[in-house]
Amino acid sequence: MDANDLWVIPDRRDPASRHQLLCRVRAEFEEMPCLRLTHGQAQRLFGLRADVCDRVLAALVAERTLCRDLDGRYRRQEDDAWRRADGSMMGMERARQRAS
């Protein structure tokens, strides 16, 4: 299932509520730049049902606010926290660079 498939699931929220929810989740990731969450962790942190969490995370990935690491965790797309002061990369970022 990719991000486009998730939008087929009917969304019962009104547009204003959906916008507020996206802003809330986006703000959490912006306030904590090193935050990396699995789907289950995001669901518990934000108090969402699984289907709602799917749509929220898919929307944030689609708008390139978040990305999904090789280990399945969501993080900010532009998160440079994995870079050292000398510009070299650490952890999953280095593994991702080697794989590409």
Phi and psi restraints in degrees (value plus and minus 20) as a CYANA .aco file:
   2 ASP   PHI    -126.3   -86.3
   2 ASP   PSI     157.5   197.5
   3 ALA   PHI     -79.5   -39.5
   3 ALA   PSI     -54.1   -14.1
   4 ASN   PHI     -87.8   -47.8
   4 ASN   PSI     -54.0   -14.0
   5 ASP   PHI     -85.4   -45.4
   5 ASP   PSI     -49.6    -9.6
   6 LEU   PHI     -88.7   -48.7
   6 LEU   PSI     -44.0    -4.0
   7 TRP   PHI     -97.4   -57.4
   7 TRP   PSI     -28.4    11.6
   8 VAL   PHI     -94.3   -54.3
   8 VAL   PSI     -47.1    -7.1
   9 ILE   PHI     -84.4   -44.4
   9 ILE   PSI     106.4   146.4
  10 PRO   PHI     -80.3   -40.3
  10 PRO   PSI     118.6   158.6
  11 ASP   PHI    -131.6   -91.6
  11 ASP   PSI      97.7   137.7
  12 ARG   PHI    -110.3   -70.3
  12 ARG   PSI     -25.4    14.6
  13 ARG   PHI     -93.8   -53.8
  13 ARG   PSI     128.6   168.6
  14 ASP   PHI     -98.8   -58.8
  14 ASP   PSI     138.5   178.5
  15 PRO   PHI     -75.9   -35.9
  15 PRO   PSI     -56.5   -16.5
  16 ALA   PHI     -86.7   -46.7
  16 ALA   PSI     -62.6   -22.6
  17 SER   PHI     -85.2   -45.2
  17 SER   PSI     -61.2   -21.2
  18 ARG   PHI     -81.5   -41.5
  18 ARG   PSI     -63.8   -23.8
  19 HIS   PHI     -82.2   -42.2
  19 HIS   PSI     -63.7   -23.7
  20 GLN   PHI     -81.8   -41.8
  20 GLN   PSI     -61.9   -21.9
  21 LEU   PHI     -84.8   -44.8
  21 LEU   PSI     -65.2   -25.2
  22 LEU   PHI     -80.8   -40.8
  22 LEU   PSI     -61.9   -21.9
  23 CYS   PHI     -83.1   -43.1
  23 CYS   PSI     -60.9   -20.9
  24 ARG   PHI     -83.5   -43.5
  24 ARG   PSI     -66.9   -26.9
  25 VAL   PHI     -87.8   -47.8
  25 VAL   PSI     -63.3   -23.3
  26 ARG   PHI     -78.1   -38.1
  26 ARG   PSI     -63.2   -23.2
  27 ALA   PHI     -82.9   -42.9
  27 ALA   PSI     -58.3   -18.3
  28 GLU   PHI     -81.3   -41.3
  28 GLU   PSI     -63.7   -23.7
  29 PHE   PHI     -89.2   -49.2
  29 PHE   PSI     -52.7   -12.7
  30 GLU   PHI     -92.7   -52.7
  30 GLU   PSI     -56.6   -16.6
  31 GLU   PHI     -93.3   -53.3
  31 GLU   PSI     -47.1    -7.1
  32 MET   PHI    -143.9  -103.9
  32 MET   PSI      62.6   102.6
  33 PRO   PHI     -77.1   -37.1
  33 PRO   PSI     -46.8    -6.8
  34 CYS   PHI    -110.3   -70.3
  34 CYS   PSI     -15.1    24.9
  35 LEU   PHI     -84.5   -44.5
  35 LEU   PSI     107.3   147.3
  36 ARG   PHI    -154.9  -114.9
  36 ARG   PSI      99.1   139.1
  37 LEU   PHI    -147.1  -107.1
  37 LEU   PSI     121.7   161.7
  38 THR   PHI     -95.6   -55.6
  38 THR   PSI     149.7   189.7
  39 HIS   PHI     -78.6   -38.6
  39 HIS   PSI     -65.6   -25.6
  40 GLY   PHI     -83.3   -43.3
  40 GLY   PSI     -59.6   -19.6
  41 GLN   PHI     -85.5   -45.5
  41 GLN   PSI     -62.0   -22.0
  42 ALA   PHI     -83.8   -43.8
  42 ALA   PSI     -61.4   -21.4
  43 GLN   PHI     -79.9   -39.9
  43 GLN   PSI     -64.7   -24.7
  44 ARG   PHI     -91.1   -51.1
  44 ARG   PSI     -63.6   -23.6
  45 LEU   PHI     -80.2   -40.2
  45 LEU   PSI     -63.1   -23.1
  46 PHE   PHI    -114.5   -74.5
  46 PHE   PSI     -22.1    17.9
  47 GLY   PHI      44.6    84.6
  47 GLY   PSI      24.3    64.3
  48 LEU   PHI    -131.6   -91.6
  48 LEU   PSI     131.8   171.8
  49 ARG   PHI     -89.0   -49.0
  49 ARG   PSI     138.2   178.2
  50 ALA   PHI     -77.9   -37.9
  50 ALA   PSI     -64.0   -24.0
  51 ASP   PHI     -87.6   -47.6
  51 ASP   PSI     -57.0   -17.0
  52 VAL   PHI     -88.8   -48.8
  52 VAL   PSI     -61.8   -21.8
  53 CYS   PHI     -81.9   -41.9
  53 CYS   PSI     -59.8   -19.8
  54 ASP   PHI     -75.6   -35.6
  54 ASP   PSI     -69.6   -29.6
  55 ARG   PHI     -86.3   -46.3
  55 ARG   PSI     -60.4   -20.4
  56 VAL   PHI     -85.0   -45.0
  56 VAL   PSI     -69.2   -29.2
  57 LEU   PHI     -84.2   -44.2
  57 LEU   PSI     -60.0   -20.0
  58 ALA   PHI     -82.5   -42.5
  58 ALA   PSI     -60.3   -20.3
  59 ALA   PHI     -85.1   -45.1
  59 ALA   PSI     -61.7   -21.7
  60 LEU   PHI     -91.0   -51.0
  60 LEU   PSI     -50.6   -10.6
  61 VAL   PHI     -91.1   -51.1
  61 VAL   PSI     -63.3   -23.3
  62 ALA   PHI     -81.5   -41.5
  62 ALA   PSI     -56.3   -16.3
  63 GLU   PHI    -106.3   -66.3
  63 GLU   PSI     -16.5    23.5
  64 ARG   PHI      46.5    86.5
  64 ARG   PSI       5.3    45.3
  65 THR   PHI     -98.2   -58.2
  65 THR   PSI     -61.6   -21.6
  66 LEU   PHI    -136.5   -96.5
  66 LEU   PSI     140.6   180.6
  67 CYS   PHI    -157.2  -117.2
  67 CYS   PSI     147.1   187.1
  68 ARG   PHI    -132.9   -92.9
  68 ARG   PSI     103.6   143.6
  69 ASP   PHI     -93.0   -53.0
  69 ASP   PSI     150.4   190.4
  70 LEU   PHI     -79.7   -39.7
  70 LEU   PSI     -48.0    -8.0
  71 ASP   PHI    -107.0   -67.0
  71 ASP   PSI     -14.2    25.8
  72 GLY   PHI      68.3   108.3
  72 GLY   PSI     -19.3    20.7
  73 ARG   PHI    -105.7   -65.7
  73 ARG   PSI     126.9   166.9
  74 TYR   PHI    -113.4   -73.4
  74 TYR   PSI     120.8   160.8
  75 ARG   PHI    -169.8  -129.8
  75 ARG   PSI     148.7   188.7
  76 ARG   PHI     -82.9   -42.9
  76 ARG   PSI     118.5   158.5
  77 GLN   PHI     -81.7   -41.7
  77 GLN   PSI     -62.2   -22.2
  78 GLU   PHI    -115.7   -75.7
  78 GLU   PSI       1.8    41.8
  79 ASP   PHI     -91.1   -51.1
  79 ASP   PSI      93.1   133.1
  80 ASP   PHI    -121.5   -81.5
  80 ASP   PSI      -4.2    35.8
  81 ALA   PHI     -85.2   -45.2
  81 ALA   PSI     -38.4     1.6
  82 TRP   PHI    -103.6   -63.6
  82 TRP   PSI     -24.5    15.5
  83 ARG   PHI    -109.2   -69.2
  83 ARG   PSI     118.1   158.1
  84 ARG   PHI    -102.3   -62.3
  84 ARG   PSI     149.2   189.2
  85 ALA   PHI     -79.5   -39.5
  85 ALA   PSI     -52.0   -12.0
  86 ASP   PHI    -103.0   -63.0
  86 ASP   PSI     -17.5    22.5
  87 GLY   PHI      72.7   112.7
  87 GLY   PSI     -29.6    10.4
  88 SER   PHI     -95.3   -55.3
  88 SER   PSI     141.5   181.5
  89 MET   PHI    -125.4   -85.4
  89 MET   PSI     135.7   175.7
  90 MET   PHI    -140.7  -100.7
  90 MET   PSI     143.6   183.6
  91 GLY   PHI      35.0    75.0
  91 GLY   PSI    -153.9  -113.9
  92 MET   PHI     -83.0   -43.0
  92 MET   PSI     -51.7   -11.7
  93 GLU   PHI     -80.7   -40.7
  93 GLU   PSI     -64.1   -24.1
  94 ARG   PHI     -84.0   -44.0
  94 ARG   PSI     -62.8   -22.8
  95 ALA   PHI     -82.3   -42.3
  95 ALA   PSI     -61.1   -21.1
  96 ARG   PHI     -83.8   -43.8
  96 ARG   PSI     -61.5   -21.5
  97 GLN   PHI     -84.0   -44.0
  97 GLN   PSI     -60.4   -20.4
  98 ARG   PHI     -86.7   -46.7
  98 ARG   PSI     -53.7   -13.7
  99 ALA   PHI     -93.7   -53.7
  99 ALA   PSI     -43.6    -3.6
